[in-house]
Amino acid sequence: MAEVAVSTVVTKLTELLLEQTTSTISHISTVRDQVESLKNQLSWMQCFLKDADAKQQSNERVRMWVSDIRNVTFEAEEIIETHIYNSTIQTHFHNKIFTPFHLYKLGSRIERICKKIKEVSDRREMYGVVIKNPGSNSNPDDRDGSSSNERLRHWRQPSPYYAEEEYVVEVKEDFGSIFTQLVSLDSTRHVVSLVGMGGLGKTTLAKKLYNDSRIANHFEIKAWVYVSEEYRRKDVLQGILRGVDGVAREDMDRMPEEELVNKLHNALAEKRYLVVLDDIWGMEVWDGLKYAFPRRKLGSKILLTTRILEVALHADGNSDPYQLRPLNHDESYALLRSKAFPGASVIPSEFENLAKEIVVKCEGLPLAVVVVGGLLSRKLKSSGEWARELQNIRGGLLEDQEKITRILALSYNDLPPPLKSCFLYLGLFPKGMNIQTKKLIRLWVAEGFLPQEGGETAEDVAQRYLNELIGRCMIQVGTVSSMGRVKTIRIHDLLRELSVTKGKEEYFGDMAGSSSTSQLTKSRRHSLHSCHERYDFLKHIADYSRSLLFFNREYNADIDKKVWIHLSFMQEKKLNFIYTEFKLLRVLELDGVRLVSLPSTIGDLIQLRYLGLRKTNLEGKLPLSIRNLLNLQTLDLRYCCFLKKIPNVIWKLVNLRHLLLYTPFDSPDSGHLRLDTLTNLQSLPYIEAGNWISDGGLANMTNLRQLGINGLSGQMVNSVLSTIQGLRNLHSLSLSLQSEEDEFPIFMQLSQCTQLQKLSLNGKIKKLPDPHEFPPNLLKLTLHNSHLQKESIAKLERLPKLKMLVLGKKAYNWAELSFSAEGFSQLHVLRLTLLKELEEWKVEEKAMPMLEYMVIDRCEKLRKIPEGLKDITSLKKLKITGMPVDFEHRLRTKDLLEFKNIPIIESTTDILSID
């Protein structure tokens, strides 16, 4: 799959032509024309790659052709990036003497590349590679590809004898819920959708329902058709017609598509029908078929399976697509038993522990459990054989691996090139890791995967791509914030294995394992997941590498201080060659690597877009040479606990988008920084107050989305509040006062901040603004040390869109707290933390009608929960932290029984069950 490599280089060439218009490349029009020609040739080549990628699995010559494209593409990338590097170095040293020479050399090399591309292109027709058109018929000579697809089609056909089916999965709530929807007598035709990742059991469940005798008795006519990503409207219509009308294939071949639509419509019009559309990939598929299905017949149903939630919602906006979950441990264990020991009620004791380990490795994916179980059913001679197969599960699954690989790979092959890059990138992260979405998005942007579309920022495009991968069930949601934002994602182990395998095949990315002797490829990206005694082996990949990501956490809280200092120094020495050898790096992620200082040679990495120094134990200050990193987009210095000062050169990094400085107890001095040139900055979640505010630094940050300022004096607050009215993109604002004597002004002028959704204020508020003076779209409000007046609560209750309220330490210092009827009408989350004086809390009827999550944290004088809280039927979870034993005991033994809808109780104390 050279598509990703070509797409990436085309994007870089486009950037070069845009960014270099005022630089040396524009001084000689011939070179610019050659760069433009190179871009156009590669763009043209992209048109054929989808077809080539589809054929290369079964055609060795096509595979070689794709490899040739990838190699020439990488060569073009190296030429362009080396030119940019040399041009930038000359600019730094004000050296123009060699500019004509470099441009001549660039032109010559581009000319040679263009000739190579033409030679590769000329071989295309010889190998039968054509522009891929999903709606066209396949090449009849492509027997290998079509036979492979036929095997996949055969695997998915519904057998009338379900007991003989391979994928017998008893998840009762899945079957029962869908069965009820199918047999309901709706007045019009209704679409029922099964959504989930490949291998999760959508087709299996649909087959079981389709073959159920009660379904057969309920519907007068039913048909099943496999759609697939290679959708052909005429084939699908013919498939359904064969099932419902028995029309001969020869007769249907002579009919135009619209006649097929009418014939199918007439065949279904007078009957209650069930049609299964298995494996739909696009909304246009449904749009092309829906008119064939009569709407008015009582109780008729369309059952579709898809990996893409958006497709299901498009087919029927009034439906609630059923999203299949992975099997739990017991379900997986039972399924493995049924496949490995057919007919047995238990797994023999000598295999029991191994079976449990295998179940864990399959991670709830029914397809994986079934294939492994089928494999093990032929290897029951000894537990030793099982143990060996357990070691080989990820490496092979032997002869049945084709089923898993092909079915999971369908989702990957359907992705457009930029989204393929995003998916492959996940294979660089350690297995089982909860991946922070904000970090992932910043990395994607730094890599240059994302095409600019309309007025969207690259981060917006990345967020959309992340949502797309979630919607396609290729990644799983890990943790979600109280506001509903996806904070972390995970990738299923089998899909990660697909990502890793494809990444290696395409030289996209590779991993160095636990041994420094790992044979790394010529991949563009490398990740290291463990500590290496020596890193010398990395020197061999310096010319190819564009990204280095370290995930090895080497610090140890228990280590002796003297030993720690020695190891820190040794670690630095081991890695210093990176800054001199890896000239073309775009991403350097050193999160958690033990470093005490950075050498000045860090400034030589002038192509760097992302520099991650989080938790690196840096001491003193950063080198002045970081001013040379003019392309830097993200600088992450969070949790650098010993870093004291940042040199006042950040203002030179004009492309900086995310400046991350926060350390919980001793952040580096940042108030002295000049920041007025950082017009591209989007994230500045923590910074000390300083002259940068009044010197135009804040006013010029017109793209800022997240801002947090600490140590504000009363006078500075007024300046900040006045300035942020001009920051039209600001979504999140956190302001913290310098001392308890300082106060927020009575008139905060926040109503003009129409985009502001999150507001955090730490400091005294003498008079809370009226509701209409708050940001009109405020969703989350956090207050600390506010010393609110009693009547302030009545104002907060009337904030029309408030979904989350946090009353923190000293926010409210009164003994009584009262929420009035119909107050907080949109509130979903409420946190009461360290309200030391609170003794009684009253909640009137119909207050907080939408509350779902409630936290009471160390409100030590509070005697009991309010009676009105028991009437809120939407409450799902109540978390209690650091409360007196009597409070929690009463909650468990008395109050909980009086809830109209009993929520989940989470507590830090486990003595609640005492008698």
N, C-alpha and C positions, 0 to 999 in steps of 0.2 A: 504494500500500500504506500506508493510514493506520493499519493495525493497530499498527505500532511506536509511532507517536505517541500513540495512545490508551492503549496498554498502559503507556507511560512515565508519562503523566499520572495514570492510575489508581493506579499505584504511589506517586506523589508525594502524591496525595490521601489514600491510606491512611496514609502516613507522617505527614502533617499531622494527621490525626485521632488518631493514636496519640501523637505527640510533643507536641501542643499541648493535651493534656487538662488540664494545670495552668496554661495560659497564658491570654491574653486571649480566645482564641476560645471557651473553655469558659464564659466569664462571661455570654455572651448565647446562650441555647440556640437562638434562631432562626437565627443565623449557622451554628452547628454543624450544625443540621438541613439548611441549604441546602448546605453542603459535602458532607454525607452524600448528599443527593439528587443533587448533581452527579456524585459518584463512581458512584452506582448507575446513572444514565442512561448514562454513558460505558461502564460495564461491560456494560450491556445492548446498547449499540451494537456492542461487540466481537463479539457473537455473529453479526452479519451481515457483518462485514468480510471474512471468508475468502471467502464467496461473491462479494462485490462485487469483491474483488481479482482473483478468477479471471475475472470478466466484463469488467473495465474495459479490458483490452487490445483488446477488439473492440467495445465499446459506449461511445460518446462520452458519453451521458447518465449512465451509471454512473460513468465517469471523473470527470465533474463532481461527482457526488454524493460520491464518495470525497474529492475535493479540498475540498468544503465541510466534510466531517467533520474533515479535517486542520486546516483553518483555524480552526474553532471550538475544536478541541482545543488548538491553540497559544494561542488567546486565553485559554482557561481556565488554561493553564499560566502565562501571564504574570500573570494576576490573582493566582493563589495565591502565586507566588514573590515578587511585589512586596509582597504583604501580609506574608509572612514577613520580608522585608527590612526593611520599615518597623517591624514589631513589635520586631525585634531592635535596630534603631537606637534606638528609644524606651527599650528596656531598658538599653542602654549609657549613655544620658544620664539615666536615672531620670526619664523624662518620661512621665507618665500622662495629661496634660491632653487629648491628642488621641486617646486610645484609643477612646472611644465614636464619635467622628467617623470614624476609620478603619474601625471595625467596621461602621458604617452604610454607608459607601462600599463596603466589601467585599460586604456583603449585597446591595446594589443591583446591583453588577456581576455577581455570581453569578446573581441572578434573571434578568438579561438573557441571560446565557449559556444558562441552562436553557431559556429560551424559544427561543433559536436552535437548540438541540439538538432540541427538539420539532419545529420547523419542518423541519429536515433529516430527522428521522426520518419525518415524514409523507410526504416525497417518496420514501421507500424503496420502498413497495409499488407506486408508480407506475412505478418502474424495474425492477420484478420481482426485487428483491434479497431472498433468503430466507436462513434459517439454513443454513449449510453442513453437510451430513451426508454423509461420504465413502461411506456404504453405500447411499445412496438414488440413484435414477435421476436423471439430469440433466433439467432443464427441456427438453422437446422443442422449445420455441420458441427455445432458445439455439443457433441454427444456426451462428453464427460461431464460438462456443467449441468446439462439437462438431466442426465441420469442421477447425478448427485441430488438435484432438487427433487426428483421423483422419489428417491429414498426418503428424503425428509417429509415429503407429502404423504408417503405410505405410513410413516410413523404416526402421523397426526390423524389418520382416518378413524372414525368411530366404529368400533367393533360391536355387533349386536350381542355379543357374549361378554358382558363386562367382567365376569369372573376370570376371563383369560387375559384381560388387559394388563399391561405392565405396571401402570402407575396407580395402584389401589391405595388411596389416601382417605382415611376416615376422619375428616374434620367436620363434626356434626353441625356446628353453627354455620359453616359455609354452605353445606348442602341444604340445610333447612331454610336458611334465609333466601337463597336463590329460588328454591322450589316454591316457596310461598309466593314470590313475585311472579313466577311463570304461570301458576295456575289461577292467579287472581283474574276476575272477570272485568277488566277495564273496558270502558265503552269504546275506546279506540285502540288501534295498534300501539303497543308499548315496546320500548327498547330496554333490555336488561343487559348490563355490561359487566364483564369480569376483567379487572385490571391488575397487572402485576408483572414483575420482571420475568425474563425467560427462565423456564425450569421451575417456576413456583407452583405450577399445577393448574393453570387456567384451562387448558385444553382437556386435561384429565377430568376436572370437575364438570366441564361442559359435556364431555362424553358420558359421564355417569348419569347426569340429569337427562340427557338425550335418550339413553337406553332404559331409563326407569319405566316400569310398566304403568305407573300412574300417569306419567307424562304421555305415554303412548295412548292411553285411554282418554286423556283429556283433550288432545288435539286431533283433529280430523285428518291433518296432513302435516308432514314435517320433512325438512331437508337440511342437509349439512354440506357446507362448501368451505374449502380451505382457500383463503384469499392470498395471504403472504405479501411481502414487500414488493414482489414482482407482479403486481396487480394488473390483470387484463380484464377489462369490463366484460368483454364477450365471453371469455372462458368462465367467469363467475356466474353470469346469467345462464349459460348452458348447463353448468353444474347444478344449479338450483332446479332448472326445468327438468333435468333428467330424474331428479328425486321426486318431483311432485306430479309430473305429467307423462313420464316415460317416453318423451320424444326422442327419436333416433338421432344420433350424433350427425349423420349425414344430412338429415333434413335441417337441423339447426345451423350447420355450417353455411347453408345457402341463404339463411335469413340475415338481414341487416340488424344492427344492434337495437334500433328502436322497435323493430318488429318483435324481437325477443322480449323487450321490456313489456310490450302490450300483451304478448302471449302469456308471460308469467303473471302479470297483473290479473288477467282473466281467469287463469287457473287457480289463483288464490282467492278470488273475490267472494266466492260463496261458501268458503270454508274457514273454520278456525284453524289457523296454521302456526307452526313454529319453524323458523328458519334460523340456523346457526351459521353465523359468519365468523369463521375462526381465523384469528391472526390478522386483524386490520391494522394498517400502519399510517393511514392518512385520512384527513377529513374529506378529501376529494373522492375517496373510495365510497364513503357513505353517500355523498352528494350524487354520485353517478348511479347508485343502486336504489335509493329510497323511493323513487316513483314507481318502481315495480311492485311495491308492497302496499296493498290496499289498507287504508287507515280505519275504515269504519266497521270492520268485522269484530264482534264482541270477543274479547279475551285473546286475540292473536298477539304473538310475541316475536320479536327478533332478539336472539341471544348472540352477542358479539364478545369476542375476546380480543384484548389489545394490551400492549405494553405502555400505551400513551394515554394518560388520563384525559388530555385535551380532546382526543378523538372520541372518547366515550361521552364526554359532556356535549360535544358538538352533535352527536347522533340523537341525543334526547336531552334537551336542557332541563326537563322536569324530572329526570331520573336521578337516582343516587347511585353512581357506579360502585360496585362492590370490589373493594381492594383486598386481594388475598394477602394474608399474613404468612410469614414462614411458620413451619411446624415447630411446636414446642418440643422439649426433650422427650417427653413420654410418647408423643405422636410419632416422632422420628424413630424412636426405639422400636415401637410397634411395627412401623413400616419396614424397618430393616429386618426384623424378625420374620415378617411375612415373605420377604424376598430371599433371605439367606437360608431360612429353615421353613420352606413351604409346608403348611399344615400343622406346624408345631405350635403349642400354646405358650412355650417359654423357650428362651435361648439357653442352651446347656451352660452350666455354671462355669466351665473352664473358658468359655468365650465371653462371659458376661462383661468383664471389665474392658476387654478389647472392643466389644460392641459399643459400649458407652463412649469410648474415645473416638471411635469412628463417627458416631452420631454428632459429637462436638465438632469434628472436622467438617462435616457436611453442612453445618450452620443452618439447619432448618429448611434446606432446599430439597423439596421432594424428588426432583429429577436426580440430584446427586445421590440421595439415599438409595433410590431404586437401582441406579446403575452400579453403585458399589455393592449393594445387596445381591444383585444378580451375579456380579463377579465372584463374590465370596461364596455363593451357593455352589460354585464349581470347585471350591478350594476348602473343603471342610475336613481335610485329612488330619490336621493338627492345629492347635492354637498358634504354633510357630509360623505356619503359613499365613494365618490371619495377621500376626504381628508384622510379618514382612509386607503384606499388602497395605497395612496401615501406614507404613513408611512411604509406600509408593503411591498413595492416593493422589497427592497433588502432582506427582510426576507423570501419571499415566492413565489410570483407570482402564488400562489395557485396551482390548478390542472395542469396548463400548464407549471409549472416550469420544469417538466421533459424534455421538449423539449430543453429549453435553457441549462439546466445542462448537458444533454447527448451530445448535439452537441458541446458545448464548451469543455467538458471534453475529447472528442476524441483527441484533440490536446495534452492535458496533458498526456493521457495514452500512446500516441505514443512516448513520450520522453524516452531516456535512463536514468538510475538512476541519474547520475551526473547532467544531464540537468534538471531533475525533481527537484533536490535540489535547483538549481539556480533559477528556476521558483518560487518554494515555498518561497524562501527568499524574493521575491518582496512583498509578503503579509505582511511583517513586517514593511514596509514603510507606512507612512500616505497616506490616499486616496488623489488622485489628485496631489501628489508631483512629481515635476520634479527631477528625481533621477540622480545624477552625475555619469556618467559611470566609471570614474577613481576610485571614492570611492567604487562603487559597485564591481568592479573587485578586489580591494584590500580586501574587505570583503569576497568575495567568496574564494579567495586564503587563507585567514586566517582561514576560516572555514574548509578547507581541503577537499572540494568537488571534486577537479579537479585531475583526474589521469594524471600522467606525461607520455607524449607520445613523443618518439623520443628525439630530441634535443630541443624541445619547452620548454620555461619557463612556470610556472603555469599561469603567466599573459597572455602569448600568447594563452594558452588553454582557459582562461577565455574570452579573446576578441573573440575567435572563437565561443565560446558558446553564447556570447552576440549576435553576428551576426546571429547565428543559430536561436535564439529566435525571432530576428527581421525578418529573412527570413521566419519563420513559422507564422508570423503575430500574435504572442502571446504577444509582446510588441510593442509599437509605438515609433518611433523616435520623440524626443522632439525638442531639438535645435541642430544645426549642426554648426561647426566652419567654418570660411572662407576657411579653407583648406579641408573641407568635412568630418572631423572627427565628429562622433556622440558624442556630449558633454553630453546630457541628454536624458533619455528615460522616457516614461510614460507607465502605464499599464491601459488598459481599465477597468472601474469600475467593469464590470461583470466578467472579467478574474481575477481581483484582488480578488473579492469575492470567486471565485473558488480557488484561491491560499490560501486565509485565511481559507476556510472551509477544504480543504485537509490538510493544515498545522496543524490544530487543531486535525483532525482525526488521524493523524500520529504522534502526539506529536512532530512534527517538530518545530513548532513555535506558539506563542500566543501573544496576545496584552493585556496590561492593559489599560482599557478605562479611561474615565474621573473620575471614582470613584475608590477610593482605596479599595472598597469592592469587586472588580472584582474577580471572582473565577478563578484563574489561574490554568492551568492543569500542568501535569508533563512534559510539553514541554521542549525541550532542549534550545530553544531560546525565549527571551521575549523582546518585544518593548513597550516603554511607550510614549504615544503621548500627554500627558498633565501634568501639574504641580500637584503634589499630596501634600496635607498637611502633610501626613505621608507616609513613605515608608515601614513601618513595615511589611506589608503584603508580601513583597518580601522575607522575611526571610524564609517563608515556602517553597520556591522553590529553595533555595540555592543549595541543594544536586543534583538537576536535571539540573540546568542551566549551559550551556556552553557559552551563549552569552547574553549580556544585551545591548540594544540599546535605548538611550534616544533621543527623538525628540522634547521635550518640550523646547521652547525658552522662558526663564524666565526673560531675561534682559529687562529693559525699560529705554530709554534714559531720560525720564522726571522724573524719580523717585528721590526723595530727597537723597542727598549723605549719610546722617546719617542713613536713613531708609535702603538704599541699603547695607551699611556695615552690619547692623543688619541682614537683610535677607540673605546676603551672608554667614554669620557665621552660621545662622540657617540651611541653605541649606547644608552646609558642615556636620554639626552634623547629619542631617537626613540620609546622604548617607554613613557615615564612616563605617557602618557595612558591606558594600559591600566588602571592602578590606580584611575583616577577615572571612566572612562567605562563600563567593563564591570562594572556593579554586580552582575550576577546570575551571574557565572562560578562554575561548580562545579569546573572543571579548568583549571589553568594550568601547562603544561609548558614550561619554558624551558631544557631540557637543551642545554648547549653554547652558549647565547647569551652573548656577552661582556658581563657586567655587573660593575661594581666595587662597587655598593651598591644596596640597595633603599630607595625612599622610604618615609616613614611611612604614605603612603596605601595601601600594601599591606594595611593593617589594615581598610580599607573594604570589602574583598572578603569580606564575612562569610558568603557562601554557599559559599565555597571548600571543597571536599573534598580536593583533590589539588593540592599545590604542589611542582613539580619544579624544583629549583635545581642539579641535578647539573652539574658542570663549568662553572659560570657565572663563575668568577674573582672571586667576592665577597671583599671585603677587610674588615678590622676586625670588626664584629659586626652581627648582624641588628637591625633596628629593634624597639623595645619593642612597637610596635603589632601585632606578630604575635599577641599575646595575645588580640586580638579575633577571631581565626579559630576560633571555638568549634566549628564544624562540621568542621574539618580532620581528615581520616583518614590522609593520607600526607604526610609532610614529608621530602623527599629532599635532603640536603645532601652527598651523597657527592662526593668529589674536588673539593671547594671548597678548593683548596690554600692560599689566602691568608686564609681565614676564621679568625679567632683565637678568637672567643668567641661563645657563644650566650647571650642574656639569660635570666635565671632566671625565665621566664614560661611555660615549656613546660607546667608543671603545670596551667595554666588550660585547655589544649587537651584536655578530658576525653574527646573522641570520637576521639582519635588512636589509630590502629591500627598504623601502621608509621613508626618513627622511624629514619631511615637517615643515619648520620653518618660512615662510614668514609672516611678518606683515607690512602693507603699510608704516607706518610712524615711527615705533620704534621697529624693530625686536630685539629679545633677543641676547645678546652677544654670538657669536658662533665661532669667529675666533680662540679662544684658544683651541678648542677641538682637541683631538687626534683621528684620524679617520683611521689609517693605517691598522686596522684589519677588516674593513667593506668591505670585498671582494664580498659580495652578494648584495651590495647596487645598486639599479637601478635608484632611483629618489632622487635627491638632488637639487631641483629647486631653492633654495635660501640658501646661506651661506656667512658669512663674510670671506674675505681673511685673511689668517693667516699662522702660521708656518706649519700647517697641509699640505700645498701644497708642500713645499720643504722637509718635513720629510717623504715623501713616502705615505701620505694619499691618494692623488689623483692618483698616479701611480698604487696603488693596487686596485683601484675601477674598475676592468676589466669588470664588468657587467653593468657599469653605462650607462643609456640611456638618462637621462635628468640631466643637470648641469647648475646651475646659481651661479655666484660668484660676490659679490659686494665689492667695496672698494679696487680695485686692484691698486697697484703702477705700474709704468712702468716696473720695474725689475721683479715683480711678473708675469706680463702679459707674458713676454718672457718664464718664467718657465712653466706657464699653457699651452701656445700654443705648447711648445715642448712636454709636457707630454701627451696632449690629442691625439696626433698622435698614441699613443699606446692603446687608448680606442676604440676598434674596434666596440663596440655596441652603441656608442654615437649617438643619433638621434637629440638631441636638446641642444644647447649651448647658454648661455647668460652671457656676460662679461660686467661689469660696472667699469669704472675707478674711482680712488679716488678723483681726483680734475681736474679742467679745464687745469692745467698745464701739466698733464700727457697725453701721446699720445700712440696710438696703433702703434706697429712697422711697418715699411714699408713692411717687409717680414713676413707675418703671418703664413706661412707654413700650410695652411689649405687644400691643394689639396690632402693630404694623408688621410683626414677624409672622406672616401668613403660612410659611413653610415649617415653622418650628413645631415639632411634635413632642420633644422630650426636654424638660426643664428641671435642673437641679440647683437649689439655692442653699448654701451653707453659711448661715449668719443670721443675725437678728433682723426681724421684720416687724417694725413698730406698728405698721398698718398694712394689712394684706390688701392688694388691689381688688377692686370689684371684678366680678366675672367677665364683664365686657372689656376690661383692661388687660386680660390675659391673652396670649396668642390664641386666635380663634380655632385652630386645629390641634390644640394641645391634647396629647394622648396620655402622657406619663408625667407626673409631678413628684419630685423628691425634695423633702424639706428636712434640714438638720439645723439644730441650734437656733431655731426661728423664734422661740418664745412667743408663740401665737396667742392672741387674745381668744377668749371663748367664742366670740361671735365670728371668728374667722372660719370656723367649720361650716357655718351656714353659707358662706361665700364659695367655699370649695365644693359644696354639694351641688351648686348650680352650674359648674363648668360643664358645658353641654356634651363634649366628646371625651371626657376624661375616662380612660380605661384602667389606669393603674395609679395608685396613690401610695407613697411611702412616707410615713411620719416617723422620722428617726430620732436620735438622741436629742433631747431638749427641744424638740419641735413643738411640743405641747406639754405645758407644765401644770395642768389643772387636775384635780381629783376626779372630776366628772367629764365624760365625753358623750355627746348625744348626736345621733344621726336621725334626722327628721324624716317623716313619711315622704316617699317619692324622691328623696335625695339620692345623689350619686346614681342617676338612672342608667348610665352606661358603664359603670365600674365593673371590671372583671377581676382585678387583683388588688388586694389591700394588705399592706404590711404595717404593723405597729411594732416599733423596735425601740427598746430602752426608754420607754415613757415611764420614768421612775415614780412619778406622782400619781399615776392613774390608778384609781380604786374601783370605779364603777363606770360601765359602758352601757349605754342604752341605744337600742336600734328599734325605731318605730316600724310599724307595718308598712310594707311596700318600699322600704328603703333598700337600696342596692339589689334590685330585682334580678340583675344579671351576674352577680358575684359568683366566681368559679373557684378562686384560690385565695386562701386567707392565711396570713402568718402572724402569730403573736410571739414576740421574741423578748424575753427578759423584762417584761412589764410586771415586776415582782409584787406590786401591791394589788394588782387586779385580782378580785376574788373569784369571779366566774365569768363565763361567756354570757353575752346578753340574750334574753329570751327571744328577741326578734330575729337573731341569727338562725334560730332553729326553724324559722318559717321560710327561709330562702331555699327553694327547691333546686336552684341552679348550682349550689355549692357542691363541688366535687372533692375538694381536698382542704384539710385544715392542718396546718403545721404548727406545732408547739415547741418552742426552744427556750431552755433555761427558766422555766416557770416553776413555782413551788409545787411540791408533791401533792398537796391538798387540792390545788387547782386541777392538776391533771387527773387525779383520782376521781374527783367529782365529774369531770368531763367524761371519763370512760364509763363510770358506773351509773351515772344518773342522766346527765345532759344529753349524751349521745343517743339514748333511747327515745328522747323527745323530739329529735329532728324529724321533720316531715320526709326528708330524703337524706339518709345517713351518708355523710361524706367519709372519705378515707382520712384517717387520723395518722399523722406522722409526728413522732416525738423523739427527742434526744434522751428521754428517760424511759427505762424499761421496767420500772417498778410500778407501772400503772395497773398491772394485773393483780396487785395485792388485794386480799380479801378485806 
